[in-house]
Structure formats: C-alpha cells, structure tokens
C-alpha cells in the first residue's frame, strides 16, 4: 500500500475486533513516529503503548461516556508532550504540531497494516496521567484507539456514530481551506 492509499483508507471507525498486539508491532509503530520531522529535530513526542489487559481495563476509567466503544481496543496509545521539549519561536510553540505529525505517521502505518488507529479527545487527562504515570508537566494530547475494524456495528454506538461507521463523514470542500497565493477568510472567521 502506498501513502496515498493509506490516507484514503484511513477511517475513524468505532466498531472494533481484537487484534494481537506484539512487541514487534509496537516497535514498528514507534519507529514510524521516530522518523517524523520536528523543529530542529527535537522530537518532542512521548508515547505510552498500553496493551496489557489489566492496564487497558484501568484506562477504561479515563474514557468519557461517548467513547465507551474504545473499551474494545487492543491497544491505546497515549500521546504526550510539553512545550519545553520543542521550539518556541516568537510566540509559536511547535510541540503540538510536531507531535501531531509523529502521531499521523503512526496512524498511517497502522492503516497500512490493516488496523484502525482512531485518535480521541474524549478522555479525562488527569485520570490517564495517574494510571500511566505521566508527569504532571506533560500534556496528554490524545489517546489513539487501536484495533481491527469489525464488520458488525458495535451495539454501544450512538445513532450518530453508527452513521459515521457506515459512511465517511463529509469533508470540507477544498476551496474552504486550500487557497492559491492569498488567504481567503470564510464566514465566521475573524478577519
């Protein structure tokens, strides 16, 4: 599978079947992140790969109610960083951007391997930090929920989530975010 195919196949599915998580798989995903670009090669990302049944069970208590489907995950990747680990140039903090690129590399590699890697924002950061031993000064930016896409719709999904399982949510038209030579503000943006 080439990169373009992985980009087109990547979906944020919520209906998951279990998949065997091996040390080799974790190293493969981590190596993909390791190769991502970052400001001055600072590599500000930190990942906690959670796959033991006991730790996954503990992580369930950090999930928001709308993400109960994530309890079917075979792997949860906690994505962490802090601004002091990366460039801070004239008020621009790069740690979120750089960590996001490394996370995208993980997601695309997982897609290439036939897995779902679904990043979520619906979790209790303090609880996740407590469970995983993440230092207070770090930010847990997202949790990436990993499993195998199930052909059967999970019974815990809301009606809206079921719709997203069946059809890719609508994307913005290119002209609303890709401009030639000059930025064009859309309605609702500060000009």
N, CA, C and O atoms as a DFTB+ gen file, in Angstrom:
764 C
 N C O
     1  1       0.852      -1.173       0.000
     2  2       0.000       0.000       0.000
     3  2       0.901       1.240       0.000
     4  3       1.856       1.318       0.772
     5  1       0.594       2.195      -0.860
     6  2       1.372       3.432      -0.858
     7  2       0.733       4.449       0.093
     8  3      -0.353       4.214       0.623
     9  1       1.409       5.571       0.301
    10  2       0.945       6.577       1.265
    11  2      -0.436       7.101       0.884
    12  3      -1.311       7.230       1.740
    13  1      -0.630       7.397      -0.380
    14  2      -1.928       7.931      -0.818
    15  2      -3.047       6.949      -0.504
    16  3      -4.118       7.348      -0.047
    17  1      -2.801       5.676      -0.747
    18  2      -3.816       4.667      -0.461
    19  2      -4.109       4.604       1.039
    20  3      -5.266       4.472       1.437
    21  1      -3.071       4.697       1.874
    22  2      -3.269       4.695       3.327
    23  2      -4.080       5.906       3.766
    24  3      -4.949       5.795       4.631
    25  1      -3.796       7.067       3.168
    26  2      -4.551       8.276       3.503
    27  2      -6.025       8.086       3.158
    28  3      -6.897       8.436       3.953
    29  1      -6.307       7.536       1.980
    30  2      -7.687       7.348       1.548
    31  2      -8.402       6.249       2.342
    32  3      -9.616       6.325       2.534
    33  1      -7.671       5.234       2.803
    34  2      -8.294       4.138       3.543
    35  2      -8.463       4.439       5.029
    36  3      -9.280       3.804       5.696
    37  1      -7.707       5.393       5.554
    38  2      -7.781       5.707       6.985
    39  2      -9.185       6.180       7.344
    40  3      -9.744       7.074       6.709
    41  1      -9.732       5.560       8.370
    42  2     -11.056       5.940       8.855
    43  2     -11.057       5.854      10.368
    44  3     -10.322       5.061      10.957
    45  1     -11.882       6.671      10.989
    46  2     -12.005       6.685      12.446
    47  2     -13.150       5.758      12.863
    48  3     -14.136       6.201      13.452
    49  1     -13.008       4.483      12.554
    50  2     -14.031       3.508      12.918
    51  2     -14.093       3.338      14.427
    52  3     -13.102       3.521      15.134
    53  1     -15.285       2.981      14.904
    54  2     -15.510       2.745      16.326
    55  2     -15.913       1.297      16.619
    56  3     -15.916       0.885      17.779
    57  1     -16.246       0.533      15.604
    58  2     -16.597      -0.877      15.787
    59  2     -15.314      -1.679      15.612
    60  3     -14.780      -1.792      14.508
    61  1     -14.833      -2.230      16.714
    62  2     -13.517      -2.872      16.701
    63  2     -13.584      -4.332      17.116
    64  3     -14.361      -4.717      17.990
    65  1     -12.755      -5.129      16.470
    66  2     -12.491      -6.502      16.877
    67  2     -11.085      -6.526      17.479
    68  3     -10.266      -5.654      17.186
    69  1     -10.808      -7.519      18.315
    70  2      -9.463      -7.600      18.901
    71  2      -8.401      -7.947      17.861
    72  3      -8.683      -8.566      16.835
    73  1      -7.190      -7.535      18.154
    74  2      -6.034      -7.851      17.318
    75  2      -4.874      -8.164      18.263
    76  3      -4.780      -7.595      19.351
    77  1      -4.008      -9.056      17.850
    78  2      -2.851      -9.428      18.664
    79  2      -1.829      -8.293      18.634
    80  3      -1.348      -7.918      17.565
    81  1      -1.503      -7.755      19.786
    82  2      -0.515      -6.684      19.894
    83  2       0.804      -7.311      20.337
    84  3       0.926      -7.821      21.450
    85  1       1.779      -7.261      19.447
    86  2       3.088      -7.835      19.733
    87  2       4.100      -6.721      19.976
    88  3       3.861      -5.557      19.652
    89  1       5.217      -7.101      20.545
    90  2       6.311      -6.139      20.735
    91  2       6.797      -5.623      19.384
    92  3       7.170      -4.457      19.253
    93  1       6.788      -6.492      18.392
    94  2       7.221      -6.085      17.048
    95  2       6.274      -5.030      16.459
    96  3       6.726      -4.082      15.816
    97  1       4.980      -5.191      16.675
    98  2       4.016      -4.210      16.184
    99  2       4.238      -2.860      16.868
   100  3       4.262      -1.822      16.207
   101  1       4.398      -2.877      18.176
   102  2       4.631      -1.631      18.916
   103  2       5.909      -0.958      18.416
   104  3       5.926       0.254      18.203
   105  1       6.966      -1.727      18.228
   106  2       8.216      -1.155      17.718
   107  2       8.052      -0.606      16.307
   108  3       8.629       0.430      15.977
   109  1       7.282      -1.278      15.483
   110  2       7.014      -0.820      14.125
   111  2       6.312       0.539      14.160
   112  3       6.728       1.469      13.470
   113  1       5.254       0.656      14.958
   114  2       4.523       1.921      15.065
   115  2       5.404       3.021      15.648
   116  3       5.389       4.154      15.166
   117  1       6.173       2.686      16.687
   118  2       7.057       3.685      17.305
   119  2       8.137       4.143      16.343
   120  3       8.491       5.321      16.329
   121  1       8.665       3.232      15.541
   122  2       9.686       3.593      14.560
   123  2       9.123       4.543      13.516
   124  3       9.820       5.449      13.059
   125  1       7.871       4.343      13.136
   126  2       7.231       5.267      12.198
   127  2       7.184       6.674      12.775
   128  3       7.454       7.643      12.066
   129  1       6.845       6.794      14.052
   130  2       6.827       8.109      14.714
   131  2       8.235       8.682      14.803
   132  3       8.435       9.881      14.606
   133  1       9.194       7.844      15.094
   134  2      10.583       8.281      15.260
   135  2      11.100       8.985      14.011
   136  3      11.960       9.861      14.109
   137  1      10.592       8.618      12.847
   138  2      11.076       9.170      11.589
   139  2      10.380      10.461      11.170
   140  3      10.716      11.035      10.134
   141  1       9.420      10.919      11.961
   142  2       8.685      12.151      11.630
   143  2       9.593      13.366      11.783
   144  3      10.514      13.356      12.600
   145  1       9.336      14.416      10.996
   146  2      10.113      15.649      11.133
   147  2       9.706      16.416      12.392
   148  3       8.592      16.268      12.895
   149  1      10.621      17.229      12.885
   150  2      10.307      18.114      14.007
   151  2      11.266      19.298      13.985
   152  3      12.343      19.236      13.393
   153  1      10.856      20.364      14.635
   154  2      11.648      21.587      14.682
   155  2      13.021      21.299      15.297
   156  3      13.108      20.809      16.422
   157  1      14.086      21.602      14.561
   158  2      15.467      21.343      14.987
   159  2      15.689      19.902      15.432
   160  3      16.588      19.626      16.227
   161  1      14.864      18.977      14.916
   162  2      14.957      17.557      15.249
   163  2      14.803      17.309      16.750
   164  3      15.420      16.394      17.296
   165  1      13.981      18.122      17.417
   166  2      13.794      17.981      18.866
   167  2      13.010      16.733      19.268
   168  3      13.162      16.238      20.385
   169  1      12.174      16.223      18.365
   170  2      11.400      15.013      18.639
   171  2      10.692      15.093      20.005
   172  3      10.999      14.313      20.907
   173  1       9.753      16.029      20.156
   174  2       9.148      16.280      21.469
   175  2       8.092      15.266      21.887
   176  3       7.551      15.368      22.988
   177  1       7.790      14.300      21.044
   178  2       6.719      13.356      21.322
   179  2       7.140      12.286      22.319
   180  3       8.299      11.875      22.378
   181  1       6.164      11.855      23.096
   182  2       6.312      10.721      24.006
   183  2       5.044       9.885      23.854
   184  3       3.940      10.429      23.845
   185  1       5.193       8.582      23.735
   186  2       4.050       7.696      23.537
   187  2       4.076       6.602      24.600
   188  3       5.124       6.020      24.883
   189  1       2.915       6.332      25.182
   190  2       2.759       5.197      26.087
   191  2       1.846       4.212      25.375
   192  3       0.674       4.501      25.135
   193  1       2.395       3.035      25.035
   194  2       1.643       1.993      24.330
   195  2       1.044       1.047      25.380
   196  3       1.767       0.285      26.022
   197  1      -0.258       1.104      25.545
   198  2      -0.953       0.335      26.582
   199  2      -1.641      -0.852      25.915
   200  3      -2.550      -0.677      25.103
   201  1      -1.199      -2.069      26.265
   202  2      -1.823      -3.242      25.653
   203  2      -2.060      -4.393      26.612
   204  3      -2.722      -5.360      26.235
   205  1      -1.556      -4.335      27.821
   206  2      -1.851      -5.439      28.746
   207  2      -3.315      -5.334      29.171
   208  3      -3.822      -4.230      29.368
   209  1      -3.996      -6.466      29.313
   210  2      -5.423      -6.429      29.668
   211  2      -5.701      -5.623      30.939
   212  3      -6.688      -4.890      31.005
   213  1      -4.839      -5.755      31.944
   214  2      -5.035      -5.021      33.193
   215  2      -4.949      -3.511      32.980
   216  3      -5.789      -2.762      33.479
   217  1      -3.941      -3.071      32.246
   218  2      -3.781      -1.634      32.014
   219  2      -4.879      -1.091      31.108
   220  3      -5.348       0.029      31.309
   221  1      -5.297      -1.878      30.105
   222  2      -6.413      -1.443      29.265
   223  2      -7.671      -1.267      30.110
   224  3      -8.407      -0.294      29.947
   225  1      -7.907      -2.204      31.003
   226  2      -9.070      -2.120      31.903
   227  2      -9.004      -0.850      32.749
   228  3     -10.013      -0.167      32.925
   229  1      -7.830      -0.535      33.267
   230  2      -7.681       0.697      34.048
   231  2      -7.944       1.934      33.191
   232  3      -8.557       2.894      33.657
   233  1      -7.485       1.911      31.947
   234  2      -7.678       3.062      31.065
   235  2      -9.155       3.300      30.729
   236  3      -9.530       4.415      30.364
   237  1      -9.985       2.280      30.845
   238  2     -11.410       2.468      30.584
   239  2     -12.000       3.539      31.496
   240  3     -12.918       4.258      31.102
   241  1     -11.470       3.644      32.718
   242  2     -11.991       4.647      33.656
   243  2     -11.615       6.076      33.254
   244  3     -12.161       7.035      33.799
   245  1     -10.698       6.221      32.316
   246  2     -10.303       7.558      31.843
   247  2     -11.114       7.995      30.619
   248  3     -11.014       9.146      30.194
   249  1     -11.907       7.096      30.054
   250  2     -12.674       7.411      28.851
   251  2     -13.967       8.130      29.198
   252  3     -14.625       7.793      30.182
   253  1     -14.333       9.120      28.393
   254  2     -15.631       9.774      28.536
   255  2     -16.726       8.821      28.071
   256  3     -16.470       7.880      27.321
   257  1     -17.932       9.076      28.521
   258  2     -19.070       8.191      28.228
   259  2     -19.275       7.979      26.725
   260  3     -19.622       6.875      26.305
   261  1     -19.070       9.007      25.918
   262  2     -19.257       8.887      24.475
   263  2     -18.223       8.005      23.792
   264  3     -18.373       7.657      22.620
   265  1     -17.177       7.644      24.519
   266  2     -16.124       6.788      23.956
   267  2     -16.100       5.409      24.596
   268  3     -15.048       4.772      24.660
   269  1     -17.246       4.945      25.069
   270  2     -17.318       3.608      25.656
   271  2     -16.934       2.544      24.624
   272  3     -16.454       1.471      24.990
   273  1     -17.142       2.837      23.340
   274  2     -16.755       1.915      22.266
   275  2     -15.263       1.591      22.315
   276  3     -14.849       0.515      21.884
   277  1     -14.443       2.528      22.844
   278  2     -12.988       2.353      22.892
   279  2     -12.570       1.252      23.859
   280  3     -11.408       0.845      23.868
   281  1     -13.499       0.770      24.669
   282  2     -13.179      -0.341      25.561
   283  2     -12.876      -1.618      24.794
   284  3     -12.347      -2.570      25.369
   285  1     -13.201      -1.655      23.512
   286  2     -12.892      -2.818      22.672
   287  2     -11.480      -2.750      22.099
   288  3     -11.068      -3.657      21.375
   289  1     -10.740      -1.703      22.407
   290  2      -9.385      -1.531      21.864
   291  2      -8.443      -2.628      22.336
   292  3      -8.521      -3.100      23.470
   293  1      -7.564      -3.015      21.446
   294  2      -6.483      -3.939      21.796
   295  2      -5.249      -3.174      22.240
   296  3      -4.377      -3.717      22.918
   297  1      -5.183      -1.902      21.850
   298  2      -4.051      -1.039      22.162
   299  2      -4.570       0.384      22.288
   300  3      -5.357       0.843      21.461
   301  1      -4.127       1.074      23.322
   302  2      -4.383       2.507      23.467
   303  2      -3.024       3.181      23.538
   304  3      -2.183       2.832      24.366
   305  1      -2.826       4.148      22.661
   306  2      -1.566       4.890      22.656
   307  2      -1.827       6.270      23.247
   308  3      -2.572       7.063      22.672
   309  1      -1.218       6.558      24.392
   310  2      -1.303       7.889      24.984
   311  2      -0.219       8.746      24.347
   312  3       0.964       8.411      24.408
   313  1      -0.625       9.850      23.740
   314  2       0.284      10.757      23.033
   315  2       0.555      11.946      23.946
   316  3      -0.359      12.687      24.308
   317  1       1.821      12.118      24.312
   318  2       2.193      13.126      25.305
   319  2       3.303      14.039      24.801
   320  3       4.105      13.658      23.949
   321  1       3.333      15.244      25.342
   322  2       4.436      16.164      25.072
   323  2       4.319      17.342      26.032
   324  3       3.402      17.407      26.851
   325  1       5.251      18.256      25.918
   326  2       5.180      19.528      26.636
   327  2       5.962      20.558      25.843
   328  3       6.920      20.223      25.147
   329  1       5.550      21.810      25.952
   330  2       6.115      22.836      25.074
   331  2       7.605      23.038      25.268
   332  3       8.291      23.448      24.332
   333  1       8.123      22.763      26.451
   334  2       9.556      22.949      26.702
   335  2      10.431      21.939      25.962
   336  3      11.647      22.116      25.899
   337  1       9.844      20.895      25.409
   338  2      10.610      19.883      24.676
   339  2      10.861      20.276      23.224
   340  3      11.567      19.570      22.504
   341  1      10.282      21.406      22.786
   342  2      10.364      21.744      21.370
   343  2      10.581      23.244      21.196
   344  3      10.659      23.995      22.167
   345  1      10.677      23.655      19.948
   346  2      10.926      25.057      19.605
   347  2       9.819      25.969      20.108
   348  3       8.635      25.634      20.076
   349  1      10.242      27.114      20.566
   350  2       9.341      28.206      20.916
   351  2       9.938      29.440      20.249
   352  3      10.874      30.055      20.760
   353  1       9.371      29.785      19.096
   354  2       9.936      30.853      18.272
   355  2       8.911      31.961      18.113
   356  3       7.869      31.767      17.487
   357  1       9.209      33.129      18.684
   358  2       8.344      34.308      18.539
   359  2       6.891      33.991      18.838
   360  3       6.000      34.346      18.066
   361  1       6.652      33.322      19.954
   362  2       5.295      33.015      20.389
   363  2       4.670      31.787      19.747
   364  3       3.520      31.453      20.036
   365  1       5.406      31.119      18.890
   366  2       4.883      29.911      18.254
   367  2       5.474      28.685      18.957
   368  3       6.685      28.463      18.947
   369  1       4.598      27.911      19.557
   370  2       5.006      26.668      20.215
   371  2       4.796      25.513      19.251
   372  3       3.677      25.280      18.796
   373  1       5.860      24.790      18.935
   374  2       5.806      23.761      17.901
   375  2       5.494      22.355      18.424
   376  3       5.276      21.446      17.624
   377  1       5.468      22.157      19.733
   378  2       5.346      20.795      20.251
   379  2       4.064      20.094      19.813
   380  3       4.080      18.893      19.542
   381  1       2.949      20.831      19.740
   382  2       1.701      20.196      19.324
   383  2       1.745      19.802      17.849
   384  3       1.298      18.717      17.477
   385  1       2.281      20.682      17.019
   386  2       2.392      20.395      15.587
   387  2       3.303      19.193      15.347
   388  3       2.936      18.255      14.639
   389  1       4.483      19.233      15.939
   390  2       5.448      18.154      15.713
   391  2       4.939      16.811      16.247
   392  3       5.105      15.776      15.602
   393  1       4.325      16.839      17.418
   394  2       3.784      15.604      17.985
   395  2       2.617      15.107      17.142
   396  3       2.426      13.900      16.992
   397  1       1.836      16.032      16.594
   398  2       0.746      15.649      15.699
   399  2       1.251      14.960      14.444
   400  3       0.655      13.989      13.978
   401  1       2.373      15.472      13.887
   402  2       2.931      14.819      12.697
   403  2       3.397      13.402      13.030
   404  3       3.146      12.477      12.258
   405  1       4.059      13.220      14.151
   406  2       4.526      11.882      14.532
   407  2       3.337      10.945      14.755
   408  3       3.393       9.768      14.397
   409  1       2.273      11.468      15.342
   410  2       1.067      10.667      15.565
   411  2       0.428      10.288      14.233
   412  3      -0.051       9.165      14.073
   413  1       0.418      11.214      13.280
   414  2      -0.123      10.907      11.947
   415  2       0.670       9.785      11.286
   416  3       0.095       8.936      10.604
   417  1       1.990       9.776      11.484
   418  2       2.808       8.692      10.932
   419  2       2.378       7.346      11.527
   420  3       2.289       6.350      10.809
   421  1       2.111       7.319      12.837
   422  2       1.637       6.089      13.495
   423  2       0.296       5.672      12.894
   424  3       0.095       4.501      12.572
   425  1      -0.611       6.619      12.746
   426  2      -1.949       6.319      12.238
   427  2      -1.873       5.772      10.813
   428  3      -2.553       4.799      10.486
   429  1      -1.058       6.387       9.970
   430  2      -0.946       5.905       8.594
   431  2      -0.289       4.529       8.527
   432  3      -0.692       3.686       7.725
   433  1       0.720       4.300       9.367
   434  2       1.357       2.975       9.386
   435  2       0.360       1.919       9.871
   436  3       0.294       0.826       9.308
   437  1      -0.411       2.238      10.904
   438  2      -1.423       1.300      11.392
   439  2      -2.438       0.995      10.298
   440  3      -2.846      -0.154      10.127
   441  1      -2.843       2.019       9.560
   442  2      -3.778       1.822       8.449
   443  2      -3.173       0.885       7.410
   444  3      -3.843      -0.021       6.915
   445  1      -1.903       1.110       7.085
   446  2      -1.217       0.254       6.121
   447  2      -1.211      -1.203       6.578
   448  3      -1.272      -2.121       5.760
   449  1      -1.137      -1.402       7.892
   450  2      -1.114      -2.757       8.452
   451  2      -2.513      -3.354       8.612
   452  3      -2.665      -4.455       9.141
   453  1      -3.539      -2.617       8.149
   454  2      -4.905      -3.133       8.222
   455  2      -5.590      -2.878       9.551
   456  3      -6.577      -3.539       9.876
   457  1      -5.080      -1.929      10.321
   458  2      -5.640      -1.619      11.630
   459  2      -6.402      -0.295      11.602
   460  3      -6.222       0.526      10.703
   461  1      -7.245      -0.111      12.598
   462  2      -7.872       1.177      12.870
   463  2      -7.039       1.846      13.939
   464  3      -6.705       1.224      14.947
   465  1      -6.699       3.111      13.730
   466  2      -5.999       3.908      14.747
   467  2      -6.765       5.220      14.847
   468  3      -6.563       6.129      14.041
   469  1      -7.635       5.314      15.829
   470  2      -8.618       6.388      15.963
   471  2      -8.238       7.301      17.134
   472  3      -8.370       6.905      18.292
   473  1      -7.766       8.527      16.840
   474  2      -7.434       9.448      17.928
   475  2      -8.705      10.039      18.537
   476  3      -9.650      10.360      17.816
   477  1      -8.728      10.181      19.857
   478  2      -9.901      10.737      20.533
   479  2      -9.491      11.883      21.462
   480  3      -8.366      11.942      21.958
   481  1     -10.435      12.776      21.672
   482  2     -10.253      13.868      22.624
   483  2     -11.075      13.628      23.885
   484  3     -10.846      14.280      24.904
   485  1     -12.030      12.701      23.828
   486  2     -12.945      12.464      24.938
   487  2     -12.374      11.534      25.990
   488  3     -12.690      10.345      26.032
   489  1     -11.520      12.101      26.848
   490  2     -10.955      11.333      27.964
   491  2     -10.590      12.303      29.077
   492  3     -10.466      13.508      28.859
   493  1     -10.420      11.750      30.276
   494  2     -10.036      12.544      31.441
   495  2      -8.513      12.524      31.533
   496  3      -7.915      11.514      31.904
   497  1      -7.895      13.658      31.190
   498  2      -6.435      13.715      31.132
   499  2      -5.802      13.397      32.483
   500  3      -4.844      12.626      32.540
   501  1      -6.312      13.969      33.569
   502  2      -5.714      13.721      34.886
   503  2      -5.768      12.242      35.253
   504  3      -4.818      11.707      35.825
   505  1      -6.869      11.588      34.930
   506  2      -7.013      10.154      35.218
   507  2      -6.024       9.338      34.376
   508  3      -5.387       8.411      34.877
   509  1      -5.906       9.691      33.097
   510  2      -4.957       8.980      32.228
   511  2      -3.532       9.158      32.751
   512  3      -2.762       8.199      32.784
   513  1      -3.177      10.372      33.159
   514  2      -1.830      10.622      33.709
   515  2      -1.586       9.786      34.955
   516  3      -0.517       9.200      35.123
   517  1      -2.585       9.737      35.822
   518  2      -2.452       8.970      37.063
   519  2      -2.227       7.494      36.767
   520  3      -1.330       6.877      37.342
   521  1      -3.022       6.926      35.885
   522  2      -2.931       5.497      35.544
   523  2      -1.583       5.173      34.916
   524  3      -0.973       4.154      35.238
   525  1      -1.116       6.041      34.017
   526  2       0.085       5.754      33.228
   527  2       1.371       6.304      33.825
   528  3       2.455       6.021      33.314
   529  1       1.276       7.080      34.890
   530  2       2.473       7.658      35.495
   531  2       3.075       8.784      34.669
   532  3       4.279       9.032      34.736
   533  1       2.239       9.469      33.889
   534  2       2.721      10.587      33.074
   535  2       2.964      11.779      33.985
   536  3       2.082      12.137      34.766
   537  1       4.140      12.407      33.908
   538  2       4.431      13.554      34.777
   539  2       3.428      14.689      34.604
   540  3       2.901      14.904      33.512
   541  1       3.174      15.403      35.675
   542  2       2.194      16.495      35.692
   543  2       2.470      17.550      34.628
   544  3       1.532      18.083      34.035
   545  1       3.743      17.862      34.375
   546  2       4.084      18.926      33.423
   547  2       3.839      18.537      31.959
   548  3       3.866      19.393      31.075
   549  1       3.605      17.270      31.712
   550  2       3.312      16.803      30.358
   551  2       1.831      16.992      30.056
   552  3       0.998      17.013      30.962
   553  1       1.514      17.130      28.768
   554  2       0.135      17.162      28.305
   555  2      -0.143      15.841      27.593
   556  3       0.610      15.433      26.708
   557  1      -1.217      15.182      27.982
   558  2      -1.690      14.033      27.215
   559  2      -2.594      14.633      26.140
   560  3      -3.732      15.014      26.415
   561  1      -2.083      14.713      24.932
   562  2      -2.743      15.425      23.840
   563  2      -3.934      14.636      23.305
   564  3      -4.996      15.204      23.047
   565  1      -3.757      13.346      23.141
   566  2      -4.818      12.480      22.620
   567  2      -4.542      11.047      23.055
   568  3      -3.437      10.705      23.477
   569  1      -5.555      10.238      22.943
   570  2      -5.412       8.788      23.044
   571  2      -5.744       8.235      21.667
   572  3      -6.756       8.611      21.074
   573  1      -4.904       7.347      21.153
   574  2      -5.167       6.706      19.864
   575  2      -5.658       5.289      20.168
   576  3      -4.950       4.483      20.772
   577  1      -6.874       5.013      19.736
   578  2      -7.536       3.738      20.000
   579  2      -7.254       2.813      18.812
   580  3      -7.564       3.151      17.669
   581  1      -6.665       1.649      19.088
   582  2      -6.217       0.755      18.017
   583  2      -6.904      -0.603      18.144
   584  3      -7.004      -1.175      19.229
   585  1      -7.364      -1.090      17.020
   586  2      -7.963      -2.414      16.930
   587  2      -8.137      -2.782      15.474
   588  3      -7.611      -2.115      14.582
   589  1      -8.858      -3.818      15.248
   590  2      -9.177      -4.272      13.890
   591  2     -10.620      -3.854      13.619
   592  3     -11.485      -3.997      14.483
   593  1     -10.876      -3.338      12.420
   594  2     -12.240      -2.916      12.091
   595  2     -13.164      -4.127      12.058
   596  3     -12.868      -5.131      11.411
   597  1     -14.269      -4.022      12.754
   598  2     -15.261      -5.091      12.784
   599  2     -16.288      -4.881      11.686
   600  3     -16.661      -3.747      11.387
   601  1     -16.743      -5.968      11.086
   602  2     -17.812      -5.895      10.092
   603  2     -19.166      -5.642      10.749
   604  3     -20.112      -5.196      10.099
   605  1     -19.244      -5.932      12.047
   606  2     -20.500      -5.732      12.776
   607  2     -20.436      -4.411      13.531
   608  3     -19.433      -4.101      14.174
   609  1     -21.514      -3.637      13.448
   610  2     -21.605      -2.353      14.139
   611  2     -21.699      -2.615      15.644
   612  3     -22.521      -3.414      16.093
   613  1     -20.860      -1.942      16.406
   614  2     -20.867      -2.093      17.854
   615  2     -22.208      -1.634      18.424
   616  3     -22.703      -0.572      18.049
   617  1     -22.800      -2.419      19.325
   618  2     -24.101      -2.053      19.892
   619  2     -24.038      -0.853      20.853
   620  3     -25.079      -0.318      21.232
   621  1     -22.842      -0.430      21.245
   622  2     -22.734       0.698      22.184
   623  2     -22.702       2.053      21.478
   624  3     -22.680       3.089      22.143
   625  1     -22.698       2.065      20.148
   626  2     -22.596       3.319      19.414
   627  2     -23.917       4.082      19.409
   628  3     -24.998       3.492      19.386
   629  1     -23.800       5.409      19.433
   630  2     -24.978       6.261      19.300
   631  2     -25.444       6.224      17.843
   632  3     -24.736       5.718      16.973
   633  1     -26.627       6.759      17.587
   634  2     -27.154       6.793      16.220
   635  2     -26.215       7.569      15.297
   636  3     -25.977       7.163      14.160
   637  1     -25.692       8.677      15.788
   638  2     -24.760       9.495      15.001
   639  2     -23.484       8.708      14.693
   640  3     -22.988       8.742      13.567
   641  1     -22.954       8.000      15.695
   642  2     -21.741       7.204      15.498
   643  2     -21.968       6.063      14.515
   644  3     -21.073       5.727      13.741
   645  1     -23.153       5.466      14.538
   646  2     -23.484       4.408      13.581
   647  2     -23.434       4.971      12.163
   648  3     -22.925       4.319      11.251
   649  1     -23.961       6.183      11.979
   650  2     -23.903       6.827      10.666
   651  2     -22.473       7.012      10.195
   652  3     -22.171       6.796       9.021
   653  1     -21.590       7.411      11.105
   654  2     -20.176       7.601      10.756
   655  2     -19.501       6.276      10.408
   656  3     -18.554       6.252       9.622
   657  1     -19.975       5.189      10.981
   658  2     -19.418       3.868      10.663
   659  2     -19.755       3.478       9.221
   660  3     -18.946       2.884       8.508
   661  1     -20.959       3.827       8.825
   662  2     -21.446       3.400       7.514
   663  2     -20.906       4.255       6.382
   664  3     -20.683       3.756       5.279
   665  1     -20.695       5.530       6.642
   666  2     -20.257       6.438       5.586
   667  2     -19.274       7.452       6.167
   668  3     -19.493       7.986       7.254
   669  1     -18.205       7.707       5.445
   670  2     -17.213       8.689       5.897
   671  2     -17.907      10.038       6.094
   672  3     -18.627      10.498       5.208
   673  1     -17.694      10.677       7.253
   674  2     -18.295      12.000       7.459
   675  2     -17.841      12.968       6.360
   676  3     -16.725      12.882       5.847
   677  1     -18.740      13.882       6.022
   678  2     -18.474      14.836       4.950
   679  2     -17.224      15.663       5.256
   680  3     -16.999      16.071       6.396
   681  1     -16.435      15.897       4.242
   682  2     -15.216      16.697       4.373
   683  2     -15.478      18.082       3.794
   684  3     -16.315      18.236       2.905
   685  1     -14.771      19.084       4.290
   686  2     -14.895      20.430       3.730
   687  2     -14.453      20.428       2.279
   688  3     -13.505      19.727       1.925
   689  1     -15.122      21.200       1.432
   690  2     -14.642      21.337       0.059
   691  2     -13.272      22.019       0.053
   692  3     -12.990      22.858       0.908
   693  1     -12.432      21.660      -0.903
   694  2     -11.078      22.216      -0.969
   695  2     -11.065      23.732      -0.930
   696  3     -10.207      24.322      -0.272
   697  1     -12.001      24.380      -1.623
   698  2     -11.989      25.842      -1.681
   699  2     -12.255      26.498      -0.329
   700  3     -12.080      27.709      -0.194
   701  1     -12.673      25.729       0.672
   702  2     -12.890      26.289       2.003
   703  2     -11.641      26.234       2.883
   704  3     -11.633      26.796       3.978
   705  1     -10.586      25.562       2.415
   706  2      -9.381      25.525       3.245
   707  2      -8.069      25.557       2.459
   708  3      -7.006      25.713       3.061
   709  1      -8.113      25.418       1.161
   710  2      -6.892      25.436       0.350
   711  2      -6.958      26.633      -0.598
   712  3      -7.809      26.682      -1.486
   713  1      -6.057      27.595      -0.407
   714  2      -6.091      28.845      -1.156
   715  2      -4.847      28.968      -2.018
   716  3      -3.793      28.426      -1.686
   717  1      -4.976      29.681      -3.119
   718  2      -3.859      29.930      -4.017
   719  2      -3.328      31.342      -3.789
   720  3      -4.019      32.327      -4.049
   721  1      -2.123      31.425      -3.312
   722  2      -1.364      32.669      -3.212
   723  2      -1.858      33.682      -2.185
   724  3      -1.119      34.610      -1.858
   725  1      -3.077      33.544      -1.661
   726  2      -3.591      34.534      -0.724
   727  2      -4.681      33.897       0.127
   728  3      -5.534      33.173      -0.385
   729  1      -4.649      34.169       1.424
   730  2      -5.656      33.634       2.333
   731  2      -7.011      34.271       2.068
   732  3      -7.090      35.477       1.835
   733  1      -8.071      33.485       2.100
   734  2      -9.418      33.990       1.913
   735  2     -10.233      33.602       3.143
   736  3     -10.513      32.423       3.357
   737  1     -10.613      34.588       3.948
   738  2     -11.398      34.320       5.151
   739  2     -12.783      33.845       4.766
   740  3     -13.394      34.374       3.837
   741  1     -13.280      32.840       5.484
   742  2     -14.623      32.348       5.269
   743  2     -15.538      32.946       6.321
   744  3     -15.063      33.494       7.316
   745  1     -16.834      32.848       6.117
   746  2     -17.766      33.406       7.104
   747  2     -17.541      32.741       8.457
   748  3     -17.312      31.535       8.549
   749  1     -17.611      33.554       9.493
   750  2     -17.394      33.046      10.841
   751  2     -15.974      33.171      11.330
   752  3     -15.720      32.997      12.522
   753  1     -15.028      33.470      10.439
   754  2     -13.637      33.660      10.840
   755  2     -13.393      35.127      11.163
   756  3     -14.029      36.021      10.604
   757  1     -12.461      35.351      12.076
   758  2     -12.046      36.732      12.354
   759  2     -11.178      37.207      11.209
   760  3     -10.221      36.534      10.824
   761  1     -11.510      38.360      10.668
   762  2     -10.742      38.899       9.537
   763  2      -9.612      39.782      10.007
   764  3      -8.865      40.318       9.188
